[in-house]
Amino acid sequence: MKIPTYLKHKPVIISEDYENIDGRYEHNSDAKGLSLGLAQWNDRGKVDISAKVWRHTGGKWSRQSEELPIHRVIDLAILTCRSKLYLSESYQYENFYDKQNPVIDRVGLQGDAMTIKFCIENDMLDDDIKLFVETLSKDDELLGERFKVLSALLKQMGY
């Protein structure tokens, strides 16, 4: 399915047919494409790059399509990688995390830090973490393939 170019987000680099590789939803996903392009919220003379997940209901392009500033895409990758790293060693805790110290890490960015921590305000946190860890484990091969590709690309880029 072709990503639309007539909407406010202006795709520049695209990945069509994303539904064929969309994790556990492969071949049965409403996420039809990904794009990097000019953000829909651009003001005249001010241009931002954004990433977009294009969803299609089968009849029309969905309002649930998400557009993210490109730095947020990378921030999500950082959050995902750091969480996965923590949880790979979390078996040492009774409920997969240290209740006395729910902070996983503080990742320095832009002169401050992104605090990555467990949401202790969640009344169902202990149960939800078990489901989260179980799902990560079930998807390990799927995610591992993507982490390896990301790692190789970052190395090629000199990072």
N, C-alpha and C positions, 0 to 999 in steps of 0.2 A: 504494500500500500504506500502510495506516495505521500510524503509529509507536505502539508499545505504551505504555500508561500504567500497566500493572500491575507493571512492574519497578522496581528500586530508584531508578534515575534518573527523576526526575519532570519530563517535558518541559513547558516553559512557552511557548516560542516555537519553532515548528517549520518545517521545509521538507521536505515530503513529495515523493515522486517525484523525489528527487535523482538517481536513476539516469539520468534523461532529460538531465541536464546535467553529468554527472560526467566532464568532460574527455574524454580519449581513450577512456574506457570507456562513454561515453554510450550508453544503450539496452542495454548489456550489462554492467551493474555489479551487484555484490552490495551496494553502498552505497545503501540505499533512502531514507535521510533524514538530515537534520541537525537537531539541536535544541539550544536553550539552555534550561537548566532547573536544578533543584535537584540537586546532586551526590549520587551514590549513597553516597559516603563520609561524608555529614553525620552528625555526632553530635548528640544531643539538645541543643537550645539553640544550636547552631553551624551556620549555614547558609552554604554556598558555592554560587556559580553555576558551572556547567560547560557545556561544549559536547560534543555527542556525535555521532558518525557511526554511524548505524544500518545494520548489514549483515544481509542475509537470504539464507540458502542456497537458497531456493526451497521448503524444507520447514519451516524454523524460523528464529527470530532467532539470529544467530551470536554466539558468545562473543568473536569477533574485533571486535565493535563496540567503538569506542574512545570513552572519555569523558575529556575534558581540562578542567582548570580554565580559565576564560575568559581569564585573563591569558596562559596558555600559547598559546592560539589567536592572540592578538595578537603574542606573542613569535615564533611561527612565521611570521606575516605579516612581521614585521620581518626575520627571518632570510632569508626568501624574497626580499623586496624588495632588501635590501642585497646579497645574493649575485647577484641578477639585474643590479643596477647595476654591480657589479664585473666580472662576466663580459661585460658589453656592451663593455668596454674591454680585455678580456684578450687580444685578438689580438696585442697588443704583446709578449707574453711567449711564449717558445718552447713551453712546455707549458701555456699559459693562466694561469699564475700565477708569481709571483716566488719562486723556490725559496729565495732568501736571506731573504725576509720573507713567510712563508706567512699572516700575519695580514691579514685583509681589513679589519677595523675593530674598534673597541671602542665599543659603543653604551652610553652612560650610562643606567643604570636603577637606581632605588632606592639611590642613594648608592654604587653600584659600577658595573660594566660587564659587558655580555654580550660576550665575545670571540668574534668570528666569524673562523674561519680554516680553512685547508685541513688535512685529516687526513693529515699527512705520515707517520704510522705505517702508512698503507695502502700495502702493497707494490705495489699495482696503481694507485696514484693517477694517474699520467700517462695511462694507458689509460682509467681511470674518468672523469677530467675530460673527456676527449675525447667520451666517450659522453654525459656530463652536458650539455656545451655543445651537442652535436648535438641532443639531445632538447629542450633549451630553445629552440633555434632552430626545430625542427620544430613546437613548441607555441607559438610566439611569438604568433600571432593569438589562440589560445585564452586564453593568459595575459594578453595585452595588453588584451583586453576586460574581464577581471576587475580588472586594475590600474586601468583608467580608471574603472570603477564605484567601486572602493575610493577612489580619489583624489577623485572628485566627492563621495562621502559624507563623507569627512574634511573637505573644504572646507566643506560644508554644516554640519558640526558645529563649525566654527570652528578647525580644525586645519590 
